[in-house]
Amino acid sequence: MKIDILGDSDAVAKRAAGLIAEAARAGAAARGRFVLAVSGGHTPWLMLRALAGEEVPWGAVQVVQVDERVAPDGDPDRNLTHLRESLLSHAPLRPEQIHAMPVEAADLDTASEAYAATLRELAGSPPALDLVHLGLGPDGHTASLVPGDPALDVRDADVTLAGPYQGRRRMTLTYPTIGRARSILWMITGADKAVMLPRLMAGDGAIPAGRVPQDQAIVIADRAAARGLSPSSPD
């Protein structure tokens, strides 16, 4: 797994936007489409706004969610709320190109299966997403794959439900879905990630993030997050 260490979260967001735009151009040229899975968080919203200024074949882009909180439409807790604000107001992307996890459904198990069907329609069966963006939590979680949750052990579904975490139940992509991605882009910023970043880089399976395959992955981190890495770590 490669790592790029930059000065701050703005620099991380801009670098990530450039890499995603490059991948989108390549995917559109090779396959006629680019399926991007996006996680939540402050730095990703900066990245999406920066992406709006990049050269992107927007007509070929389909955006899906890595995870989502079970909350009403428009709720500030929803990743979708910020995803729409960051992209639809700044990029020539149509609303139907953003595929929301159906967390408002009465039957969330059926809704998870329905979202998995959407992924198959967009990215084949089993779905192979073009790029999955991930973050790293201070507790080592990624997506909504959190320590101790049964979702960590789901191998027979592409989308599953996770238990309550920080006050909200979640819907999330599973390890198999993330692992099939053509590329994985980690964006990691902030001093509260400094303990977990070395464990991620070491592939420490004791934390959820450490179980994600590293072959097609790149980490973009700011210096605050990277301060726990040894001097010999690549940058």
N, C-alpha and C positions, 0 to 999 in steps of 0.2 A: 504494500500500500504506500503510495506516494504522499508526501505532505509538503504543503507550501505555507510558509509562515509570513504573515504580513503585519503591518503596523497596527491596524485597528479594524473595527467592524465595517466601516465604510469601504476600506480597501478590500476586505474579504468579500463584501457584497458585489463590488464592481468586478473583481476577478471571477467570481462565480458566474455572474451574468455573462461575461465574455466566454467562459467555457460552455455554458448552456447554449448560447447562441451558435457557437461553432458546432456543437453536437446536433443542434436542430438543423442547421444547413446540411450537415452530412447525412442525417437521417432522412430528411426530405428528398435529397438527391438519390439516396440508395433505395428507399422504401416508399417514398411518396407521403410519408407522415412521420410525426415525432410525438411520442407519448411521454409526457413529463409528469412525474409524481412529486408533489410538493408537500413538505411538512410545514408546521406552524412556527411562529417565533418572530421576534423583532427584526433580526438580521435578514431572514428570508424575505420579509416585506421590503426591506431596502433593496435586496437583490432583484426582486420582481420589478420594482420601479426602474432600476438600472437596466434590466432586460428590455424594458419598453423602448429604450434608446439605442439598442443594438440592432444589427442587421439580422432579422429573424424572418423566416418564411412563415408568417403567422397563419396563412391559410392551411398549412399542413400540421399545425400544432393542436394537440389535444391535451388538456390539463386534467389530471386526476389527483385525488387526495391520498396522502400516505396514511393519515389518521384524522379523526374528528371527534370532538366532544358531543355527547348527546345533549343538545340544547336547542331552543327554538330558532327558527330562521331569523337572521339579523342580530342574534345575541352577540355581544362583544367577545364572549368566550369561544365562539365558533371560529375555527381557522378559515372557513369559507367566507365569512364577513370581510376579513382582511385580504383574503386572496382576491375577491372581486374588487375591493377598493384599490388594490395595488395594480391590478392588470387592466380591468375593463375601462378605467378612466384614463389610462395612459398608453395603452397599446391597441392596435386595430384587431382586437380579438372579440369574436361574437360570444354572447353569453352561453350559447349552446356548446361552445368549445371547452367550457369548464364543467366538469362532471362531479357533482356534489355527492358525497356519501349521504345516503338517505336516513339520517339519524333521527328524523322526525316521525318515522314510521311507527305504527303501533306494535308491529311484530318485528323486532330488531334482528332476530335470527334470519327470518325470510329476507329482510332488507340487506343483510350481509351477503346472502346468496345472490340477490339481485345485483349488487354492486360487483361481485365477482363475475357475473354474466356480462356486465358492461365492460369490464376489463378484457374479457375474452373477445368481445366484439371489436374493441379498439386495438388489441395487441396480440391476438391469436390465442390458440388453446394448446397448452396452457399459456397464459399471457406472459409475454416478454417485454416489459416496459423498456423504453429507450434510455431513460435516465431517472433515477430515484434520488431525490434530495433528502438527506437525513441531518438531524441535529443530535446533540449529545446532552443528556441531562446531568446535573450534579450528582445524581444517584446512579448514573450509568445507564439510564434507560434511553431508548431511541424509538421513534414512532410512538405508539402507545404500548410498546413491549416493555413493561416495567417489572422490577424485581418481584419475584414471587407470584406473578399472575399466571393463571392457567393458559393464557394466550401464548406464552412462551413455548408451549409444547405442541401447538397446533401445527400439524404437518399435512393434513388432508383437506385443507381449504385455503383459498387465496385471500380471503377477508374473514375476519372474526371479530367477536366482541371481547373487550377487556373489562375487568371489574372497575369499580370506582377508583379514581386516582385524582387527588387534589380536588375532590368534591364533584367530579363528573365521571360518569361511565363513558367509555370510548369505543369507537369502531376503528379497526386498524388493519393494514396489510400485514400478512404473516411473513415469517422468515423465508418460506419457499418463494413467495412472490417477489420479495426484495432481492433474494439471491439470484433470480433469473434475469435481473435487469442487465442490460448491455453495459451500463456504467452506473456507479454510485458516487455521489458527490456529498461529502460531509462538510458542513459549515459549522465551525466551532469557535465561539467567541466568549470572552469573559473569564475573569479570574476564578469563578466558581467551577469552571470545567478543568482547572489545571491538574487536579488529582486524577480525574478519570481519563484524560487524553492519553497519558502514557499507557494505561491499561487497554484502551482501545487499540492503540498502535501495536501492542503486544498480542492482540487477539485473545485477551483474557475472557474466557467463557464464563467466568463467575459474574460478569456484568452482562446485561442483555445486549448492549451495543457490541461487545466483544464477540458475539456469535454471528454477526453479519459477515458474509464472505468478503475477503479483501482483494481478490484477484483483479477486479475491475474498478477498484475504489481509489479515490483521491480525497485527501483531507486538505481543506483550506482553513487555517486557524489564525487568530490574531496572537500577538505576543503575550497578552495576558493569559490566554488559555494555554499557551505553549510553554509557560515558564517552568513547568514540572518536568519537561523533557530533558534528557541528558544532553550535554554539549555535542555529543557525537550524532545526535538525531539529525536526519536530513532536513534541510530547509531550502 
